[in-house]
Amino acid sequence: MKTALVIGAGPAGLMAAEILADSGFSVTVAETKKSPARKLLMAGKSGLNITKNETDEQFLATFGDMPEALKSAMTAFGPREAMAWAQGLNQVVFTGSTGRVFPRSMKASPLLRTWLARMGGKGVTLELGWKWVGCAGPSFQFETSAGAKEVAADVTILACGGASWARLGSDGAWSEWIDTPLAPFKPANMGFVVDWSSHMERHFGSPVKPVGLIVGGKTHRGEIVVSRTGLEGGGIYTVSTALRDGETLTLDLLPDLTGDQIRKRLARPQGKTSMANFYRKVLGLTPVKMALLQEFARPLPTGNAFISVLKALPVPLNGPRPLDEAISTAGGVKFDGMTEDLMLKNRPGVFCAGEMLDWEAPTGGYLITASLATGKLAAEAAVRWAESGSNLAT
């Protein structure tokens, strides 16, 4: 029986392990933490977003200009396949109002339990607390509670994750043990630092909605949250790549109103109402929106200048939050260091999958689907390689 080693027990690694087991391999999965898929479980705490219910064309377009290997992976395993995969694990799924797909339970734990049990029935061995620390020729070296271990297999899948949330296992340490071109790690889907004045403290944790985020000349509607360190939330994550790479941020605090509509409302009699209450009544400005205006546009202008800051309030950012706090990471194994089926060119029989590859996408189910898809592509290629003795995709 041919053997397979999978390093990393996240979605990409587990997908690869099951495909290899289904193909008759004896599979060992080595996971550095004491429990598998910890980042998946963390994601599920706020509702496990499996995929986005879009056409294949819409889904692929979100990734922008992508390497052929990534496009191939997600053409074969896209939104429909991700939903079918979850349903195959006894999860009833539904599509939310924004197109995001969730299991009815909204949690990752029921899905993961069923998945692990199914793989256990196929003979997959899960070794927990095995930290990959290097290579010795064809063997992979691990530190374990039982001492040093070395494992050599016919094929190996590296699915070690990115470099964020180190406490969950994605610490990027594997970059020291892999001799292939790497793109520097960068945070993705992260918050940004804002140096707030003290008067903003009462608003920490407050959502700002609805709001338009104007970045690179385009307006993205979403929700953001004022945090102690800056701005967080889905709206910020959607534009985080552009902001990280140097674009500036302005906010449309009243995205449902045109400038002319605001002007007409402001023309109403104020009477004895305070200015703050007047703005709240005629414009619907919440306390946190008023606080943002005071933070970045004080003293508040009048007339057309006031309308201008309502529709385009500049927000000075002081860079992204640290890499380890990001939901995901950009950077990792460069695609030009691999074949089109994700095998390392300088190490035949070793394939890479998941977030350790140099790609990024916004939140919304894209991350999990792409991880599963690359795990599937790498495993199927590994099966072909092992059976033929050469990489059929080259």
Beta strands, then each sheet from edge to edge (+ up, - down):
strand 1: 3-7
strand 2: 26-31
strand 3: 51-52
strand 4: 93-95
strand 5: 100-103
strand 6: 125-128
strand 7: 131-136
strand 8: 139-144
strand 9: 147-151
strand 10: 155-158
strand 11: 182-188
strand 12: 192-193
strand 13: 207-215
strand 14: 218-226
strand 15: 230-232
strand 16: 249-252
strand 17: 313-315
strand 18: 328-333
strand 19: 350-352
sheet 1: 6+ 2+ 1+ 10+ 19+
sheet 2: 3+ 5- 4+
sheet 3: 7+ 8- 9+
sheet 4: 11+ 18-
sheet 5: 12+ 15- 14+ 13- 16+ 17-
end
